[in-house]
Amino acid sequence: MKRLKKCIVRGLILFFAMDLASLFSQQLSQTNQVNQIKRKWLDLAYGNLGEREKLDIYLPDEGEGPFPVIIYIHGGAWMGGSKNPGAALEEINRGYAIVAVGYTLSQEAIFPRQIYEIKAAIRWVRAHAKQYHIDPNKIALWGDSAGGHLSSLGGTTGDVEELEDLSMGNPDQSSRVQAVVDWYGPTDFLKMDVQLEASGVANPMQHSVEDSPESLLLGGMITEVPERVKAVNPETYISPDDPPFFIQHGKVDNLVPYQQSQNFAAQLVRIIGKEKVTFELLEGAGHGGPAFSTPDNIKKVFGFLDKVLK
């Protein structure tokens, strides 16, 4: 009960740190868009361990496919939020299928449950690709914040057996993906406080405490579980055959320091090559917000996806 109360308090802090007017406006707009989509399947179970292991599928209004697919992973500090199609929905008729994935929150199960579920969802999508007009060879992960972290981790661990639970279903399918879009996701938890201090941002969040989202995700204060911190870090698993990455981060983010993405992108460039990595800092942007969802920025993301998947 004590741990649950801490989760709720931290979640409220994160929630009110955001631009609420912008958040509610985006949610209302997305609800209206979802209602207008003709071809959709909701609450399809992809796993066998928990109630949140469900996904929604949205298809463009026209065409029979097979469509390249964007699997969108929601944020919320791994302890809040629910499956939603995110910013990808803005371009639903650009010729992509969109899959919104739910996953178990950290107050219900700690890491690595969440990445097990993301990979199980990828395998499920491949196994049912023909039924839902999806191209199983053109899969992208896209997420924001905690969802950005899980997207990046999924992108760098396509062949890492210890981060895959094949008993969740479709063990004959691959969980590798062909592209990753990471919006302001954390990577190296132990460096976050030092980086926030160096950034000089106002009201920086503390992460090296027992009730931080990262500590709750790992089941122990991050300074006391360094091996788990290493295991949850996408940088740990980078290999030359990883897919192309598109990474954006707000320069004045006071929750997840921009250096997390900056360092991650540099490591990717070193190992997979600069031609496969797009990294951009958004000046004046914080942790999410309207700078990421402008029409121009959404088109920039889809320009990357078009190049890789089409």
Secondary structure, DSSP 8 states (H G I E B T S, - for coil): -HHHHHHHHHHHHHHHTS-HHHHHHHHHHHHHHHHH-SSEEEEEE--SS-TT-EEEEE--SS----EEEEEEE--STTTS-----GGGGGGGGGT-EEEEE----TTT--TTHHHHHHHHHHHHHHHTTTTTTEEEEEEEEEEETHHHHHHHHHHH-TT-GGG--GGGS-TTS----SEEEEES----GGGHHHHHHHHT-SS----SSTTSHHHHHHTS-GGG-HHHHHHH-GGGG--TT---EEEEEETT-SSS-HHHHHHHHHHHHHHH-GGGEEEEEETT--SSSHHHHSHHHHHHHHHHHHHHH-
